[in-house]
Structures are given as structure tokens and as C-alpha cells.
Amino acid sequence: MKRTKSYSRKSAHKSSNLIIIFCEGEDTEPAYFKPFCKEDSRLKVKLYPPDKSHPNNSPRGLYLRAKRYKQENDLRNDDSIWLVFDSDYNDLEELKKVRQMAEEQKFHIAQSNPCFELWIYYHYAASVPKNAPTSQIGWKGYLYNQISGGWKAETCHQKVKQAIELAGSIFQADRDGIPKLYSTECYKLLEDILQLQDGWC
């Protein structure tokens, strides 16, 4: 089967689990996930952030990219595809539809309310944020004020188990599965990564 250049994969994967991540953000998410994309593990993490050839980084746009990837690659049953996106700026009904379509394709979702920066926050915090922005606007500044010197990927990865435990313990979703304010599903994705990746803290 012919495969496109942008979605090519090496045959060496056949002895490895594969987690494919399509993310909405252009900066924060890639900076966080790239250290996991190492080649010396039985787990391979492939990250697909927005780029010029795929400018639609809406949840539906991520879904369509993921569906194309699935159609063009011979994935194993133990491989998984994740869509990472925010609640903020996205229409509620559209989010419900994307989640429904993703479930039909057996894609996993890591949605954050309001934004991915909330997941970063839980690496440094001990509780739900107080007086925090309820939209993405202001969250980068909020993080900088809460975290002296700003967040760093290396520090986050040293504290990822702490973040998983905290985010998981306070997670709440509505009846459609959409995370409530200050809840994030990213802990589920990182649980999967840590369960499979060798030698991670």
C-alpha cells in the first residue's frame, strides 16, 4: 500500500508499541511531548503538531488527519492514536461530534478545559488552580506567575507521575464525557506512555 511521505513509518516499529499524537497547539504541546519521542524504547511516540501542509488544527481537523493516518498505515491492535486539544475556543456541539467520531474510529482523546497549560500546571501544583483564567487567554502569564522562571519540559517529566495522580484524582466530566473546568484528560495519555516506555521516571 502506498504511503505518503509525511506519514511514513519505519519497519523497525514492528517490535514496538506505537502511540501517535495529533495536537492542536503549535508550541506548548510539541515542547512537552518531543522528549518522549525517543527511539531507544520498546515504545515509539510519534508527534504530529500543526504545520503548513495541515493548517487545520481544530479538533475536527485533528480527527481528519488521524483518520487519514489510520487508513494509510498498517497499525497493530496495540498501537493507539490520540487527539490532544482544548475546550477553549471550540464549540460545544462540535466537540461532542468530534468525540463521537473519534470513538467510532477507536481514537483516544486528551482534552483539557480550558487549555493544555492546565496540564502543565498540575506538574507543579498540589490542588485545583485558584483565581486562574477560565480561557486560554492569560494562562501563559498565569503559569509564569505560579512557576518561578516558567515551566520546563525536563522538570515536568520528572514530576509527571505527580501530575497524573493529581489530575486523575480531581478529574470531572459532564454526561457527554467533556472535561469540566480545570479538568484534563492528558493524565490518561501519560499513563499509557509511562506504562510502556522503558526507564522513564
C-alpha positions in Angstrom: 0.0 0.0 0.0 1.3 3.4 -0.9 2.1 5.7 2.0 2.5 9.4 1.9 5.9 10.9 2.9 4.6 12.9 5.8 3.2 9.8 7.5 5.9 7.2 6.7 7.0 4.8 9.4 10.0 2.6 9.8 9.7 -1.2 9.7 11.7 -1.3 12.9 8.4 -0.4 14.7 7.2 -3.9 14.3 8.8 -4.9 17.6 7.5 -1.7 19.4 4.2 -0.2 20.6 3.3 3.0 18.8 1.5 6.0 20.2 0.6 8.6 17.6 -0.3 12.1 18.9 -2.0 14.7 16.9 -2.0 18.0 18.8 -3.8 21.3 18.4 -1.1 23.6 19.8 1.9 24.7 17.8 4.3 25.5 20.7 3.5 24.2 24.2 2.3 20.7 23.3 5.3 19.9 21.0 7.7 21.3 23.6 6.2 19.0 26.2 5.9 15.8 24.1 9.0 15.8 22.0 11.3 14.4 24.7 9.1 11.3 24.7 9.8 10.7 21.0 13.0 8.8 21.6 14.0 5.8 19.6 15.6 3.6 22.3 12.5 2.3 23.8 10.0 -0.5 23.1 7.5 2.3 22.9 7.6 4.7 19.9 5.9 8.1 20.2 5.1 9.9 17.0 4.0 13.6 17.3 2.1 15.5 14.6 1.7 19.2 15.5 0.1 21.7 13.1 2.2 22.5 10.0 1.9 24.4 6.8 0.6 21.3 4.9 -2.0 20.7 7.6 -3.1 24.1 8.8 -6.5 23.0 10.2 -5.6 22.4 13.9 -9.3 22.3 15.1 -10.5 19.2 16.8 -12.2 18.1 13.6 -9.0 18.9 11.7 -7.0 16.6 14.0 -9.6 13.9 13.6 -9.4 14.0 9.9 -5.6 13.8 9.9 -5.8 10.9 12.3 -8.3 9.1 10.2 -6.1 9.6 7.1 -3.1 8.2 9.1 -5.1 5.2 10.1 -6.2 4.5 6.6 -2.6 4.8 5.2 -0.7 2.8 7.8 -0.8 -0.8 9.0 -1.4 -0.2 12.7 -1.3 -3.0 15.1 -4.1 -3.7 17.7 -1.8 -2.4 20.5 -1.0 0.9 18.7 -3.0 3.9 19.7 -3.9 7.3 18.2 -4.5 10.3 20.5 -6.1 13.7 19.7 -4.9 16.4 22.1 -7.0 19.6 22.1 -8.5 22.3 24.2 -12.1 23.1 25.3 -11.5 26.8 24.8 -12.4 28.4 21.5 -14.2 25.3 20.4 -17.9 25.0 20.0 -19.5 22.5 22.5 -21.7 20.8 19.9 -18.7 20.4 17.6 -16.6 18.9 20.5 -19.4 16.4 21.1 -19.5 15.4 17.5 -15.7 15.0 17.2 -15.6 12.9 20.4 -18.4 10.7 18.9 -16.5 10.3 15.6 -13.2 9.6 17.4 -14.9 6.9 19.5 -16.1 5.2 16.3 -12.6 5.1 15.0 -11.2 3.9 18.4 -9.1 7.1 18.7 -8.3 8.3 22.2 -8.9 11.9 23.3 -6.9 14.1 25.7 -9.0 17.2 26.1 -8.2 20.0 28.6 -10.6 22.6 30.0 -9.7 25.3 29.3 -6.3 24.5 27.7 -3.2 22.3 27.7 -1.4 24.7 30.0 -3.7 23.4 32.8 -1.9 20.0 32.4 1.5 21.8 32.7 0.2 23.4 35.9 -0.6 20.1 37.6 3.1 19.1 37.4 3.9 22.0 39.9 0.7 22.3 41.9 -0.9 20.4 44.7 -4.6 21.3 44.0 -7.0 22.8 41.6 -5.9 26.3 40.5 -7.4 29.3 42.3 -8.3 32.6 40.6 -7.0 31.1 37.3 -8.2 32.2 33.8 -11.2 30.3 32.6 -10.0 30.6 29.0 -6.6 30.2 27.3 -6.1 33.9 27.3 -3.9 34.7 30.3 -2.8 31.1 31.0 0.8 31.5 29.9 1.1 34.6 32.2 -0.7 32.7 35.0 1.8 29.8 34.7 4.7 32.2 34.7 3.4 33.8 37.9 2.7 30.4 39.5 6.0 28.8 38.5 9.1 30.8 39.2 11.1 31.1 35.9 8.4 29.5 33.9 7.8 25.8 33.1 10.4 23.5 31.7 9.9 20.2 29.9 12.7 18.5 31.9 11.1 19.4 35.2 7.7 18.4 34.1 8.9 14.9 33.1 10.5 14.5 36.5 7.1 15.2 38.1 4.8 13.5 35.6 3.7 10.8 38.0 2.7 13.6 40.4 0.7 15.3 37.7 -1.0 12.0 36.7 -2.1 11.4 40.3 -3.4 14.9 40.9 -5.2 15.4 37.6 -6.7 11.9 37.8 -8.0 12.4 41.4 -9.8 15.7 40.6 -11.0 14.9 37.1 -14.6 15.6 36.4 -16.6 15.3 33.1 -20.1 16.1 32.0 -22.6 13.5 30.8 -21.1 13.7 27.3 -17.6 13.0 28.6 -16.3 16.5 28.1 -14.0 17.6 30.9 -15.3 20.2 33.3 -13.4 23.4 34.1 -9.9 22.7 35.4 -10.1 19.1 34.4 -7.8 17.4 31.8 -7.7 14.0 30.2 -3.9 14.3 29.5 -3.2 12.2 32.5 -4.7 9.2 30.6 -2.3 9.7 27.7 0.7 10.0 30.0 -0.4 6.9 31.9 -0.3 5.0 28.7 3.2 6.3 27.8 4.6 5.6 31.2 3.2 2.0 31.3 5.0 1.2 28.0 8.2 3.4 28.0 11.3 1.8 29.5 13.3 3.7 32.0 11.1 6.7 32.4 10.9 8.4 35.8 
